[in-house]
């Protein structure tokens, strides 16, 4: 009964998909520089780099343009990989960029952008990343919004924190009117959504072969005055981190 009521409310509030996260904040900018900073450019120069969860390949190609010797884009979605391969060919970067669902090549640096909140099994992903790193290599990751961010539900964030206030079943039922792909849980939507929090990420890394070298929780601009260790789950825009091997 409550789920039905919530569903009716959702359909009234949002009969169509919200446009709260359309990527326009990166227009005309280098996404890797915005999310990971200019120091990354020195780190990748003349190195072998893996773009883990590369999607359409825009960041992969950007890594090549900024000096990486070879960049391998990995993703589980073949359609995205095909689009990325075609994009690399159009941009004349096929020689230094390749795209696949897996690789045996070891990397000096693994880049992960906007992906840790989507991985179905992030603990397994950390183990795979560790296997793919050369000795002395590192993972540079940026992800968000995390689950308690006002828009942490991505498409489900019809308004701030609606993904927390409404039940999963009501939200997924509402989404079916917009994206009729058969998803029945947050984790089954296109790209996945694993409800990642900052604390959970730290716990996952602690149990992995990695340790956190640096971790920065970048505050939401308007919430910066109240951003702290206590409030970070609700006031963090993105998480930036560097992971290195424990051994």
PALUMPA-530555 format. One line per 3 residues: for each residue x, y, z of N, C-alpha, C. Coordinates in steps of 0.02 Angstrom, whole numbers. Example, Ala and Ser with C-alpha at 12.3 -4.5 7.8 and 13.67 -1.06 7.14 Angstrom:
<nodes>
660:-284:390:615:-225:390:660:-165:390; 642:-112:354:684:-53:357:645:2:394
</nodes>
This chain:
<nodes>
41:-60:0:0:0:0:44:63:0; 95:65:45:139:123:48:178:130:-17; 202:75:-45:239:78:-107:195:105:-163
132:84:-165:85:109:-216:75:184:-210; 68:208:-147:59:279:-136:121:318:-158; 179:292:-140:242:325:-159:249:327:-235
230:273:-268:233:270:-341:188:324:-372; 128:330:-346:81:381:-372:109:451:-362; 140:463:-305:170:528:-292:227:542:-342
269:491:-353:325:499:-399:302:515:-470; 250:481:-493:226:493:-561:196:563:-568; 169:589:-514:142:657:-516:198:708:-516
248:696:-474:304:743:-468:346:744:-531; 360:685:-558:407:678:-614:379:631:-667; 336:654:-710:311:611:-764:364:595:-817
418:632:-817:474:620:-863:539:618:-823; 592:598:-856:657:592:-822:683:661:-801; 711:667:-741:741:730:-720:806:743:-758
828:805:-760:889:823:-795:938:856:-746; 949:821:-690:991:849:-638:1065:835:-648; 1082:784:-689:1152:765:-698:1164:749:-772
1175:799:-812:1182:789:-884:1253:796:-910; 1302:805:-863:1371:810:-883:1392:878:-911; 1346:926:-911:1361:991:-941:1415:1029:-903
1428:1011:-841:1479:1046:-802:1549:1035:-830; 1557:985:-874:1622:972:-905:1629:1002:-974; 1578:1036:-998:1579:1064:-1066:1640:1109:-1075
1680:1095:-1126:1738:1136:-1141:1797:1125:-1093; 1793:1074:-1050:1845:1062:-1001:1871:990:-1008; 1930:979:-982:1958:912:-978:1932:879:-914
1893:826:-922:1863:793:-864:1917:765:-818; 1970:737:-845:2022:708:-802:2057:762:-762; 2065:822:-790:2097:876:-752:2050:904:-699
1985:909:-715:1937:934:-667:1932:886:-607; 1929:821:-621:1917:773:-568:1980:751:-530; 2036:749:-565:2097:722:-533:2154:772:-528
2147:830:-559:2197:883:-550:2254:879:-600; 2290:934:-607:2345:939:-655:2404:894:-638; 2412:875:-574:2468:830:-555:2463:764:-592
2403:744:-611:2394:681:-646:2432:681:-712; 2438:739:-744:2470:741:-809:2543:721:-805; 2577:740:-752:2646:718:-742:2649:644:-729
2601:619:-692:2600:548:-672:2591:502:-732; 2552:522:-782:2537:478:-839:2583:487:-898; 2624:538:-898:2663:554:-957:2710:496:-975
2704:473:-1038:2745:418:-1065:2734:352:-1029; 2676:345:-996:2661:284:-959:2605:244:-992; 2600:180:-972:2543:139:-991:2488:148:-940
2429:167:-964:2374:185:-921:2312:143:-938; 2276:121:-888:2212:88:-898:2157:134:-873; 2109:147:-916:2049:185:-897:1995:134:-880
1986:122:-816:1943:67:-792:1871:93:-786; 1827:64:-827:1758:89:-831:1756:148:-878; 1783:138:-939:1796:194:-984:1734:222:-1018
1679:184:-1019:1618:209:-1051:1629:226:-1124; 1610:287:-1144:1614:307:-1214:1684:326:-1237; 1733:325:-1192:1802:335:-1212:1828:406:-1213
1787:454:-1196:1809:524:-1198:1869:536:-1152; 1866:509:-1091:1922:518:-1045:1983:479:-1068; 1972:420:-1097:2027:380:-1122:2068:418:-1174
2032:449:-1221:2066:488:-1272:2100:550:-1242; 2069:578:-1191:2099:637:-1158:2165:618:-1125; 2168:558:-1097:2230:534:-1066:2285:530:-1119
2267:505:-1178:2317:500:-1232:2339:569:-1254; 2293:615:-1260:2310:684:-1281:2356:717:-1231; 2351:697:-1168:2391:729:-1115:2455:691:-1100
2477:647:-1147:2545:621:-1142:2553:548:-1124; 2500:511:-1111:2508:440:-1097:2533:404:-1159; 2579:356:-1151:2607:320:-1208:2556:271:-1237
2519:238:-1193:2467:191:-1215:2411:193:-1164; 2349:193:-1189:2291:194:-1144:2244:137:-1165; 2225:97:-1116:2178:42:-1127:2113:58:-1091
2059:64:-1129:1994:77:-1099:1958:11:-1087; 1939:0:-1024:1903:-61:-1006:1832:-46:-986; 1785:-86:-1009:1715:-78:-990:1680:-145:-1004
1624:-157:-971:1587:-219:-982:1533:-210:-1035; 1522:-148:-1057:1469:-135:-1106:1498:-130:-1176; 1484:-181:-1216:1512:-184:-1283:1490:-125:-1326
1428:-103:-1318:1404:-47:-1357:1446:16:-1344; 1463:28:-1280:1505:85:-1263:1575:77:-1293; 1602:17:-1291:1669:4:-1318:1670:15:-1393
1617:-6:-1428:1614:5:-1500:1613:80:-1516; 1575:118:-1476:1572:190:-1487:1640:222:-1474; 1674:198:-1421:1740:225:-1403:1791:210:-1457
1789:149:-1484:1835:129:-1538:1825:173:-1599; 1762:186:-1617:1748:228:-1674:1771:300:-1662; 1763:324:-1601:1784:391:-1584:1860:397:-1589
1896:347:-1565:1970:348:-1569:1993:351:-1642; 1958:313:-1685:1976:313:-1756:1964:383:-1787; 1909:414:-1770:1894:481:-1797:1944:532:-1773
1969:524:-1711:2015:572:-1683:2088:557:-1700; 2100:502:-1737:2168:484:-1755:2209:457:-1697; 2176:427:-1648:2211:403:-1588:2208:327:-1580
2190:292:-1633:2186:219:-1629:2253:187:-1613; 2307:220:-1633:2373:191:-1622:2393:187:-1549; 2367:231:-1507:2387:231:-1437:2329:215:-1390
2269:205:-1418:2211:189:-1376:2179:125:-1400; 2162:81:-1355:2124:21:-1372:2070:10:-1320; 2017:-25:-1340:1959:-34:-1297:1939:-107:-1295
1925:-132:-1235:1909:-203:-1228:1872:-215:-1162; 1845:-276:-1156:1814:-296:-1093:1865:-323:-1044; 1926:-339:-1068:1978:-364:-1024:2046:-352:-1055
2098:-358:-1015:2166:-351:-1040:2214:-390:-996; 2269:-411:-1025:2323:-442:-987:2382:-394:-979; 2376:-335:-1007:2429:-284:-1003:2431:-254:-933
2491:-249:-906:2500:-217:-841:2510:-141:-851; 2481:-102:-806:2483:-30:-813:2525:3:-758; 2554:60:-775:2588:101:-725:2537:138:-681
2482:158:-713:2429:196:-678:2362:170:-702; 2316:161:-655:2247:146:-672:2205:206:-652; 2165:229:-699:2120:286:-688:2049:259:-682
2012:285:-634:1941:267:-628:1902:331:-614; 1859:349:-662:1818:410:-656:1744:392:-653; 1711:417:-601:1638:410:-595:1616:337:-603
1652:291:-572:1637:220:-582:1626:181:-517; 1658:199:-463:1654:158:-403:1583:155:-374; 1541:203:-389:1472:200:-366:1428:157:-411
1458:129:-465:1420:89:-512:1441:15:-513; 1501:-1:-492:1524:-70:-495:1479:-118:-456; 1460:-174:-488:1418:-222:-453:1453:-256:-395
1519:-268:-402:1559:-299:-349:1623:-260:-342; 1621:-203:-307:1681:-160:-303:1740:-194:-269; 1728:-241:-223:1783:-277:-191:1821:-318:-243
1784:-351:-287:1816:-390:-341:1854:-344:-389; 1825:-286:-402:1858:-238:-447:1925:-215:-419; 1928:-203:-354:1991:-184:-323:2044:-238:-332
2024:-301:-325:2070:-356:-335:2094:-359:-408; 2049:-349:-455:2068:-348:-526:2117:-291:-540; 2102:-232:-513:2146:-175:-523:2216:-190:-496
2219:-221:-438:2284:-237:-408:2323:-284:-453; 2288:-333:-482:2320:-381:-527:2347:-347:-590; 2314:-294:-612:2333:-260:-674:2387:-207:-666
2407:-193:-605:2458:-141:-593:2528:-169:-593; 2574:-131:-623:2645:-147:-618:2667:-133:-545; 2721:-165:-522:2747:-148:-456:2762:-73:-451
2740:-43:-397:2750:29:-388:2698:72:-421; 2649:41:-455:2596:78:-488:2544:102:-438; 2495:140:-464:2444:167:-420:2377:172:-457
2325:176:-418:2258:190:-443:2240:261:-425; 2218:299:-474:2194:367:-463:2119:367:-479; 2078:378:-429:2006:372:-438:1970:434:-414
1917:450:-449:1871:502:-428:1801:475:-440; 1757:481:-391:1689:456:-401:1640:497:-360; 1578:492:-381:1525:529:-348:1472:550:-399
1415:570:-376:1399:578:-305:1390:512:-270; 1412:509:-207:1402:449:-167:1330:449:-141; 1311:396:-107:1240:381:-96:1203:435:-57
1235:466:-7:1200:515:35:1206:587:9; 1237:596:-48:1236:661:-82:1163:676:-100; 1144:740:-103:1075:756:-120:1051:724:-185
1098:713:-232:1080:681:-296:1115:614:-304; 1127:581:-248:1164:518:-248:1127:460:-281; 1063:469:-295:1025:417:-329:1026:424:-404
1065:472:-430:1070:484:-502:999:495:-531; 977:454:-577:910:463:-606:856:463:-553; 866:425:-500:816:419:-447:812:481:-403
859:526:-410:858:588:-371:814:640:-406; 749:628:-403:700:672:-433:703:741:-400; 713:741:-336:730:801:-298:780:780:-245
815:826:-212:868:806:-165:845:755:-114; 884:700:-111:876:644:-65:811:604:-76; 778:613:-134:718:573:-147:734:499:-151
796:481:-171:815:411:-176:819:378:-107; 822:418:-55:823:391:14:754:394:45; 716:446:28:649:455:58:598:406:30
606:386:-34:559:339:-64:589:269:-65; 546:219:-67:569:150:-66:599:131:-134; 644:82:-132:675:58:-194:623:32:-243
575:-6:-218:524:-35:-262:482:19:-296; 464:72:-259:424:126:-289:465:164:-341; 528:176:-326:572:212:-373:585:172:-436
597:107:-429:610:65:-487:547:59:-530; 490:55:-498:426:52:-535:415:117:-573; 431:174:-542:426:239:-576:474:241:-635
535:218:-626:585:219:-679:563:178:-739; 526:124:-727:504:80:-782:461:117:-833; 429:171:-812:390:211:-858:434:252:-906
496:263:-885:544:304:-923:595:261:-959; 619:209:-925:669:163:-952:644:91:-945; 603:68:-990:573:1:-985:622:-55:-1004
674:-63:-963:726:-113:-978:723:-174:-933; 672:-177:-890:663:-236:-847:700:-234:-781; 734:-179:-765:771:-175:-701:722:-177:-643
738:-217:-592:695:-224:-533:728:-199:-469; 793:-181:-475:830:-156:-417:877:-100:-440; 902:-60:-393:950:-8:-411:1010:-38:-448
1032:-97:-425:1092:-127:-452:1083:-151:-524; 1021:-158:-547:1007:-185:-614:998:-131:-668; 998:-68:-649:989:-15:-699:1050:-11:-743
1044:20:-800:1100:27:-847:1158:62:-813; 1216:28:-812:1275:55:-778:1280:35:-705; 1223:13:-675:1224:-9:-606:1225:48:-557
1203:36:-497:1204:85:-443:1209:46:-377; 1266:50:-344:1279:6:-287:1272:40:-218; 1245:100:-218:1233:136:-155:1298:147:-115
1351:165:-151:1416:174:-120:1417:236:-74; 1444:227:-14:1456:282:32:1531:290:40; 1552:345:70:1623:356:82:1650:305:132
1612:293:184:1634:245:235:1640:175:207; 1593:156:165:1596:90:134:1657:84:89; 1672:136:51:1731:134:8:1794:124:50
1800:160:105:1859:153:148:1864:81:175; 1807:52:193:1806:-17:218:1827:-67:164; 1803:-55:103:1821:-99:48:1896:-97:34
1924:-37:34:1996:-30:22:2036:-63:78; 2013:-54:139:2048:-84:197:2052:-160:192; 2000:-190:162:1997:-263:156:2030:-287:91
2056:-241:50:2084:-257:-15:2160:-259:-12; 2194:-274:-68:2268:-272:-68:2296:-201:-69; 2251:-151:-71:2273:-81:-74:2270:-48:-5
2303:9:-1:2292:56:53:2281:125:24; 2248:167:61:2234:235:37:2295:279:51; 2324:304:-3:2380:351:4:2354:421:18
2303:441:-20:2269:505:-8:2195:496:-21; 2154:533:15:2082:534:3:2057:604:19; 2026:634:-31:1999:702:-23:1924:700:-37
1886:726:9:1814:732:-1:1799:805:-19; 1785:817:-82:1775:885:-108:1704:907:-91; 1696:961:-54:1628:980:-32:1585:1009:-87
1520:1000:-80:1472:1036:-122:1481:1110:-107; 1484:1151:-159:1500:1222:-150:1459:1257:-96; 1393:1251:-101:1350:1287:-54:1351:1257:16
1375:1195:22:1378:1163:88:1447:1163:119; 1494:1198:87:1563:1200:111:1568:1222:184; 1529:1273:206:1536:1296:276:1520:1242:328
1480:1193:310:1463:1141:360:1496:1074:344; 1542:1074:295:1575:1012:276:1627:994:328; 1625:931:352:1672:907:402:1673:831:399
1715:802:442:1718:729:446:1650:700:466; 1613:736:507:1548:713:531:1493:719:478; 1498:770:436:1444:783:388:1462:761:317
1521:734:306:1546:724:239:1502:680:195; 1467:631:224:1425:587:183:1370:627:148; 1347:681:179:1292:721:152:1316:783:114
1379:803:124:1402:867:96:1459:860:46; 1477:799:27:1532:788:-19:1507:785:-91; 1539:823:-135:1521:822:-206:1554:762:-240
1620:757:-235:1656:700:-263:1710:678:-215; 1732:616:-224:1788:588:-186:1847:580:-233; 1905:605:-212:1967:594:-250:2013:552:-208
2043:501:-238:2086:458:-198:2143:429:-239; 2197:415:-205:2254:378:-234:2264:316:-193; 2265:259:-228:2273:194:-195:2340:164:-216
2376:137:-168:2439:102:-183:2438:34:-149; 2480:-10:-173:2482:-78:-146:2507:-78:-74; 2479:-124:-34:2503:-132:34:2572:-165:37
2590:-199:-17:2654:-234:-16:2704:-202:-64
</nodes>
